[in-house]
Amino acid sequence: MGWSWPCRIFRTSRDPLLIPDSLTLAELQALIATGQLPSGSDPEFIPLYNVIDQTGLELQYLNSGWLWKLEAISRSGQGERFNAVDGGFEYTQVGLLDTATDLGWIVEYIWEDTDDSLASPLASDVLLGTRFTFNDVASTEILAGIIYDTEDEEKAISLESSRRFGNSLKASLEARFYTDTGKPQSASQLYRDALRNVNTNPGWGRSVVLTLSRRNWCITSSGSLPLDAGCPVSRQAPALSIRRSASYSR
């Protein structure tokens, strides 16, 4: 049983604004106003990390199988000052049905008051989740949850799982499924939203990431598909990534 309350202050934003390269000021203003790409242009995005004033607070209270938490931030430097709060609890049933498995129940509420230029898909959402910890030699874990948007009535389903094989191989699976997201946006709308850092794209339907880690090697395979294939820029082909890390923690 005990309390934890770290406080953090940031000066550089971790959420960059994406600025297109090789556009004139007139083209940039037209893009923001109309959402139309300049004819024949295919610029790259350059991340711009603003200097911000952000203060964050985390509160945690642990008592028996209950974990209560509250996270809050207040930020200025990217438009008007805004606030965000994430609060909830996780209750763990230890030794489910007289086995070594622990079952956790997660309930959280997420709220933000950001303006349109920094809009977030988590402005007023409820998270319900469950966590299976098998406490076996392979460290098998399964985390499943659903996020429900109380304003737009959209839902996002998340599934994460990991398991070790032998002494040096670990497999991880992450999957996301989105429902009730409406009609996919056009390429110009997506481009304008990315420029304004508006994190909305109803075209994405599901994404899956599979990761295999062995000592200091990591192999990742990922792919995403939209709900409606009619959106020309919302399809991401499966990708394979192989990288070597300087260190790997078992």
C-alpha positions as CSV (number, residue, x, y, z in Angstrom):
1,M,0.0,0.0,0.0
2,G,1.4,3.4,-0.9
3,W,1.3,6.6,-2.9
4,S,3.4,7.8,-5.8
5,W,3.3,11.3,-7.2
6,P,6.0,12.3,-9.7
7,C,5.8,15.7,-11.3
8,R,7.3,16.4,-14.7
9,I,8.1,19.6,-16.7
10,F,8.9,19.6,-20.4
11,R,10.3,22.4,-22.6
12,T,10.4,20.7,-26.0
13,S,7.3,19.2,-27.5
14,R,7.2,15.5,-28.2
15,D,4.4,16.0,-30.7
16,P,5.9,17.7,-33.8
17,L,4.1,19.8,-36.3
18,L,4.6,18.4,-39.8
19,I,5.7,21.1,-42.3
20,P,5.8,20.3,-46.0
21,D,9.1,21.1,-47.7
22,S,9.5,23.1,-51.0
23,L,6.1,24.9,-50.8
24,T,5.9,28.7,-51.2
25,L,4.0,30.8,-48.6
26,A,1.1,31.2,-51.0
27,E,0.9,27.5,-51.6
28,L,1.1,26.7,-47.9
29,Q,-1.8,29.2,-47.1
30,A,-3.9,27.7,-49.9
31,L,-3.3,24.2,-48.6
32,I,-4.4,25.1,-45.1
33,A,-7.5,27.0,-46.3
34,T,-8.7,24.6,-49.0
35,G,-7.1,21.3,-48.3
36,Q,-5.9,21.0,-51.9
37,L,-2.4,20.0,-52.9
38,P,-0.6,22.3,-55.3
39,S,-0.6,20.7,-58.8
40,G,2.3,18.4,-59.4
41,S,3.8,18.8,-55.9
42,D,4.9,15.9,-53.8
43,P,6.8,17.5,-50.8
44,E,8.3,15.7,-47.9
45,F,7.2,16.5,-44.3
46,I,9.7,18.1,-42.0
47,P,9.0,17.7,-38.2
48,L,9.0,21.0,-36.2
49,Y,9.4,20.5,-32.5
50,N,8.0,23.6,-30.7
51,V,9.3,25.0,-27.5
52,I,6.4,24.5,-25.0
53,D,5.6,25.0,-21.4
54,Q,4.1,21.8,-20.1
55,T,3.6,20.6,-16.5
56,G,2.5,17.1,-15.8
57,L,1.4,15.3,-12.6
58,E,1.0,11.6,-12.0
59,L,-0.7,10.1,-8.9
60,Q,-0.8,6.4,-8.1
61,Y,-2.3,4.7,-5.1
62,L,-1.8,0.9,-4.6
63,N,-3.8,-1.0,-2.0
64,S,-4.0,-4.8,-2.1
65,G,-5.2,-5.7,-5.6
66,W,-6.3,-2.1,-6.5
67,L,-4.2,0.4,-8.4
68,W,-5.7,3.9,-8.7
69,K,-4.1,6.4,-11.0
70,L,-4.5,10.0,-12.3
71,E,-2.4,11.6,-15.0
72,A,-2.8,15.3,-15.9
73,I,-1.0,17.9,-18.0
74,S,-1.3,21.6,-18.8
75,R,0.5,22.8,-22.0
76,S,1.0,26.1,-23.8
77,G,3.2,27.0,-26.8
78,Q,1.2,25.3,-29.5
79,G,-1.8,27.5,-29.9
80,E,-4.0,28.2,-26.8
81,R,-3.2,26.5,-23.5
82,F,-5.0,23.2,-23.1
83,N,-5.4,20.6,-20.4
84,A,-5.7,16.8,-20.5
85,V,-6.6,14.2,-17.8
86,D,-6.5,10.4,-17.7
87,G,-7.8,8.7,-14.6
88,G,-9.0,5.3,-13.6
89,F,-8.1,2.1,-11.8
90,E,-6.9,-1.5,-12.4
91,Y,-8.1,-4.3,-10.1
92,T,-6.1,-7.6,-10.2
93,Q,-7.6,-11.0,-9.2
94,V,-4.6,-13.0,-8.1
95,G,-4.7,-16.8,-8.6
96,L,-7.7,-17.0,-10.9
97,L,-9.6,-20.2,-10.3
98,D,-6.8,-21.5,-8.1
99,T,-4.2,-21.3,-10.9
100,A,-1.1,-19.2,-11.3
101,T,-2.9,-16.8,-13.7
102,D,-3.7,-13.3,-12.6
103,L,-6.6,-11.4,-14.2
104,G,-6.7,-7.6,-14.2
105,W,-9.7,-5.3,-14.9
106,I,-8.9,-1.8,-16.3
107,V,-11.2,1.2,-16.4
108,E,-10.1,4.7,-17.5
109,Y,-11.5,7.9,-18.6
110,I,-9.5,10.2,-21.0
111,W,-10.4,13.9,-21.5
112,E,-8.7,16.8,-23.4
113,D,-9.8,20.3,-24.3
114,T,-7.4,20.9,-27.2
115,D,-8.5,23.2,-30.1
116,D,-8.9,22.0,-33.7
117,S,-5.3,22.6,-34.7
118,L,-4.1,20.1,-32.1
119,A,-7.2,17.8,-32.1
120,S,-6.8,14.4,-30.5
121,P,-8.9,11.3,-31.1
122,L,-8.9,10.9,-27.3
123,A,-10.9,14.1,-26.4
124,S,-13.6,12.3,-24.3
125,D,-13.1,8.5,-24.3
126,V,-13.7,5.6,-22.0
127,L,-11.3,2.7,-21.8
128,L,-12.3,-0.8,-20.7
129,G,-9.6,-3.5,-20.7
130,T,-8.5,-6.8,-19.2
131,R,-5.0,-8.2,-18.7
132,F,-4.1,-11.9,-18.4
133,T,-0.7,-12.6,-16.7
134,F,0.0,-16.3,-16.8
135,N,3.0,-16.2,-14.5
136,D,4.7,-19.1,-16.4
137,V,8.2,-19.6,-17.5
138,A,7.5,-18.1,-20.9
139,S,6.2,-14.9,-19.3
140,T,3.0,-15.1,-21.3
141,E,0.8,-12.0,-21.2
142,I,-2.3,-10.9,-23.0
143,L,-3.8,-7.3,-22.8
144,A,-7.1,-6.6,-24.6
145,G,-9.2,-3.4,-24.4
146,I,-11.7,-1.2,-26.1
147,I,-11.8,2.6,-26.3
148,Y,-15.2,4.2,-26.8
149,D,-15.5,7.8,-28.0
150,T,-18.5,9.3,-26.1
151,E,-18.8,12.2,-28.6
152,D,-18.6,10.4,-32.0
153,E,-19.6,6.9,-30.8
154,E,-16.5,5.4,-32.5
155,K,-14.7,2.4,-31.1
156,A,-11.1,1.2,-31.2
157,I,-10.2,-2.4,-30.1
158,S,-6.7,-3.2,-29.0
159,L,-5.0,-6.5,-28.5
160,E,-1.4,-7.0,-27.3
161,S,0.3,-10.3,-26.5
162,S,3.9,-11.5,-25.8
163,R,5.6,-14.8,-25.0
164,R,9.1,-16.0,-24.7
165,F,10.5,-19.1,-26.5
166,G,13.6,-20.5,-25.0
167,N,16.2,-18.3,-23.3
168,S,16.7,-15.7,-26.0
169,L,13.6,-15.5,-28.3
170,K,10.5,-13.3,-27.6
171,A,7.4,-12.9,-29.8
172,S,5.1,-9.9,-29.5
173,L,1.8,-9.2,-31.3
174,E,0.0,-5.9,-31.4
175,A,-3.3,-5.5,-33.2
176,R,-5.7,-2.5,-33.6
177,F,-9.2,-2.6,-35.0
178,Y,-11.4,0.5,-35.6
179,T,-15.2,0.5,-36.1
180,D,-17.9,3.1,-36.9
181,T,-15.3,5.5,-38.3
182,G,-17.3,6.7,-41.2
183,K,-16.2,7.6,-44.7
184,P,-12.5,7.8,-45.4
185,Q,-11.1,11.2,-46.1
186,S,-9.6,12.3,-49.4
187,A,-5.9,12.5,-50.0
188,S,-6.1,16.3,-49.7
189,Q,-8.0,16.2,-46.5
190,L,-5.5,13.8,-44.9
191,Y,-2.6,16.0,-46.1
192,R,-4.1,19.1,-44.6
193,D,-4.9,17.3,-41.3
194,A,-1.3,16.0,-41.1
195,L,0.0,19.5,-41.7
196,R,-2.3,20.9,-38.9
197,N,-1.4,18.0,-36.7
198,V,-5.0,16.9,-36.6
199,N,-4.9,13.2,-35.7
200,T,-8.0,12.0,-37.5
201,N,-8.2,9.5,-40.2
202,P,-11.4,7.5,-40.4
203,G,-10.0,5.5,-43.3
204,W,-7.9,3.2,-41.1
205,G,-9.6,0.0,-40.3
206,R,-7.1,-2.3,-38.7
207,S,-3.3,-2.7,-38.2
208,V,-1.2,-5.6,-37.0
209,V,2.4,-5.6,-35.8
210,L,4.4,-8.8,-35.2
211,T,7.8,-8.6,-33.5
212,L,10.4,-11.3,-32.9
213,S,13.3,-10.4,-30.6
214,R,16.4,-12.5,-30.1
215,R,19.2,-11.0,-27.9
216,N,20.3,-7.9,-29.7
217,W,18.3,-8.6,-32.9
218,C,14.7,-7.4,-33.6
219,I,12.5,-8.3,-36.6
220,T,9.2,-6.5,-37.1
221,S,6.5,-7.1,-39.6
222,S,3.6,-4.7,-39.9
223,G,0.6,-3.9,-42.1
224,S,-2.5,-1.7,-42.1
225,L,-5.7,-1.8,-44.1
226,P,-8.5,0.8,-44.3
227,L,-12.2,0.1,-43.8
228,D,-12.8,1.3,-47.3
229,A,-10.2,0.7,-50.1
230,G,-11.5,3.8,-51.9
231,C,-9.2,6.0,-50.0
232,P,-6.1,6.3,-52.1
233,V,-3.6,7.1,-49.3
234,S,-5.0,5.1,-46.4
235,R,-3.5,1.8,-47.4
236,Q,-0.1,0.8,-46.0
237,A,1.5,-2.3,-47.5
238,P,3.0,-4.9,-45.2
239,A,6.5,-3.9,-44.1
240,L,9.4,-5.9,-42.8
241,S,12.0,-4.2,-40.5
242,I,15.2,-5.8,-39.2
243,R,17.4,-3.9,-36.8
244,R,20.2,-4.6,-34.4
245,S,20.2,-3.0,-30.9
246,A,23.2,-2.2,-28.9
247,S,21.7,-4.0,-25.9
248,Y,18.7,-6.2,-25.3
249,S,17.0,-6.8,-22.1
250,R,15.6,-10.3,-21.6
